[in-house]
Amino acid sequence: MPSVSSTTAERPAPAGSDTETIGVAIIGAGERGVYYVGSRMAELARETGFRVVCVQDRLEDRATLAARHLDGIYADAGLDHRVRVAPDLEAAVRDPAVDLVLVTTHTNAHLAPVRAAARAGKRVYLDKPISVDLADAEAIVEIEAETGQPIMMGFTRRYERPWIESIGIARTDATGAPRMVLLRSVIPYTRYLQLWHRTNAASGGALNDKGSHHFDVLNWVAGSDAVSVTATGGRSSIFAPDPTAPARCSECDRDCPYRRHETLIDRAEGVGRVPNESWLTATAPQDRNDNCVYLPGSDIDDHAVVTVRYENGLVATLFFTIFGPYAEDQETLEIIGENGRLRMERHSGQIDLVSDHGNRHELLEVAAADNDSSHFGADLELVRTMRRFIGGETPPAGVRDGLASLQIVHAAQKSMAAQGRPVNPRTQDYL
């Protein structure tokens, strides 16, 4: 396999200088690792000093094409830098040019690269969710403690301006101490049935992959430990398996509103095309990104209503589904406190704030200036936060937050299976 060594002339300037460069390895060359975080990292290369040294993936062709994609962004920025393909995990994390390792593999494969990177003495960014398995998540928390290498978690709402502003307001007298929270997530993410997320074994399901963000937000608002979780939901009949349907969208000529890369949300989120041809040539369902939503074999849930009770008395509810129409109010956060309430709409970046027991009403515009970038600008802020993380700053979310979120996911799934019976998220026992 041909490879090109990364440019080393830029490495390293004196520690702490504005021109210091920081080498990065990306483990998992998929959409999140390369086409979101990695791309934003390359775009901010001059500002942050980040240089992606290598990418590593179990699919060699995907990694090769991902490296070429990043090369193009560096070239557009006028930087003479080449990204190479690492032959294996150990080669990537032990490369002396690498300072930071991004773990963006499938969720069920997080533990091994985190362990390898931390033991190699590297700082680690771990994309959400922390894991599928609670034992793996607990092991990751232990690895951080044992190695002394901090691990930053990638819950994007922690870096997205409307969420940050909302939680900030909820810490003031404008609302008073939060008592009730409603997070509404009606996002037509049928892609969860079309990508590797389609099995619980790989992703933990939609309630883990997307819901992990939401439960982290509820924990963030509460500032307290969850003590009880109740949930109802499951898999609707909307996506009933159809053995007669073609296996993937590229082989189908049916009239279908869920065709991958052609839906309204795919276009809106910049995935109206296949990232690289490795997704077209892949044959295994877990390696394609256009599986038919009716393809048999998917076992994930597609909707849930989850209520979490916290030690401090706060009650929070997630209203969640991956079906429904494309609309401008796909995610909203409502926080009701002692004195007022706020309702934040993610897509518009507006906060409707009622305070002073209803005597004051304001509409706040809080969208980030780079709102048109991925995750409404959160990925750019994520990369900037990574730079400060390398400099020693504690990130907004760490692996203990990841574990707390996964505990609620598991408790919700257990409660759903028992027709809404309450579950203790810490012990996973029925209450």
PyMOL commands that set and color helices and strands:
alter all, ss='L'
color gray80, all
select helices_A, chain A and resi 31-43+45-48+60-76+89-93+107-109+111-119+134-147+156-159+161-169+190-193+196-198+200-203+206-209+211-222+249-251+264-268+278-281+285-287+356-358+374-390+399-417
alter helices_A, ss='H'
color red, helices_A
select strands_A, chain A and resi 22-27+50-56+84-85+100-103+123-127+151-154+178-186+226-234+303-310+315-321+331-337+341-345+350-355+360-365
alter strands_A, ss='S'
color yellow, strands_A
deselect
rebuild
show_as cartoon
